[in-house]
Amino acid sequence: MANLQPVPAERWQKYLTDYNEGLGLVYERLVLNDYLDRLVSRYNLHTVLEAPIFGMAGVSGINSVRFAQRGCAVTLVDDNAERLRGIARIWSELNLRATFVHHTDFARLPFDDGAFDLAWEWAALWYLPNADALLRELARVSRQLVFVAMPNRVQVGYLMRKYLLERDFVNYVDERWADINRIKREIRDLRLEIVEEGVLDVPPWPDTVMPAAQVLRRLGIKSKKLDAQFSGAGWQWSTMDYYLGRRPELKAIIDRYTFLERAPIPWQLKAIWAHHRYVLAQVKR
């Protein structure tokens, strides 16, 4: 078990009311939605469990919104009661239904065997002291699919974050779980069949997990012009605005940046720049 420091509350608290996540996160969410759409259609999904729900930066708890919009019954699990209350309010604001479960032991989820068509997590394994136990639980409670995605630790932005921009972030994560090969071994040991693997979130910018203006400051670049371009009222990027119908044009804007994502080349070549790696596994019948 890893000895991790708790993630500081300021990393998620502000986004329970401030939905301005940044261009990178809006891109990440909308291209993920495209992939989730394909899963629903291909596998006829009806019930979905996301546990844990705090892996993605920005607004917590909205990774599974697309599933709910497609008519799936969604269950969300979080170990932080305050965050979960905020997430429930956000879903109410979106006029969507989900089952919200406060549960602190990810080594034993409070659900029956085979309770869901899909059990999944996005970028949360490395925050857990017992991520292998969570994988076992996701496999146990799924009757059809398990989907796991984690940050790609070999892409440029990750290395910038680790060695230059935010060196202390490794205190809050167990980097061993950013090794997709380790995850694949665990999944195979659970007698799941890997049916797909690849990359997601491949925009033309590196993944630093920081707002652009903050990256410039960390790099010591001082420019009023650049600072104004990447901050202020003119630099507002919110997935919630898209979901609430305030900025329906966001999807078209994001699609302009997906030329790497959609490029007809092997995903292995995209992996040198992709922000996330993923594995989709099927429960053997």
HUZI-V58091 format. One record per run of one state. SS is the DSSP state (h for helix, s for strand, l for the rest). FROM is the first residue (numbers start at 1). TO is the last residue. If there is no record, write none. Layout:
BEGIN
SS:FROM:TO ; SS:FROM:TO
END
This chain:
BEGIN
l:1:8 ; h:9:11 ; l:12:12 ; h:13:16 ; l:17:22 ; h:23:43 ; l:44:46 ; s:47:51 ; l:52:64 ; h:65:69 ; l:70:72 ; s:73:78 ; l:79:80 ; h:81:93 ; l:94:98 ; s:99:102 ; l:103:115 ; s:116:122 ; l:123:124 ; h:125:127 ; l:128:130 ; h:131:141 ; s:142:151 ; l:152:155 ; h:156:165 ; l:166:166 ; h:167:171 ; l:172:174 ; h:175:178 ; l:179:179 ; h:180:189 ; l:190:191 ; s:192:200 ; l:201:211 ; h:212:218 ; l:219:223 ; h:224:229 ; l:230:238 ; h:239:243 ; l:244:249 ; h:250:255 ; l:256:266 ; h:267:270 ; l:271:275 ; s:276:283 ; l:284:285
END
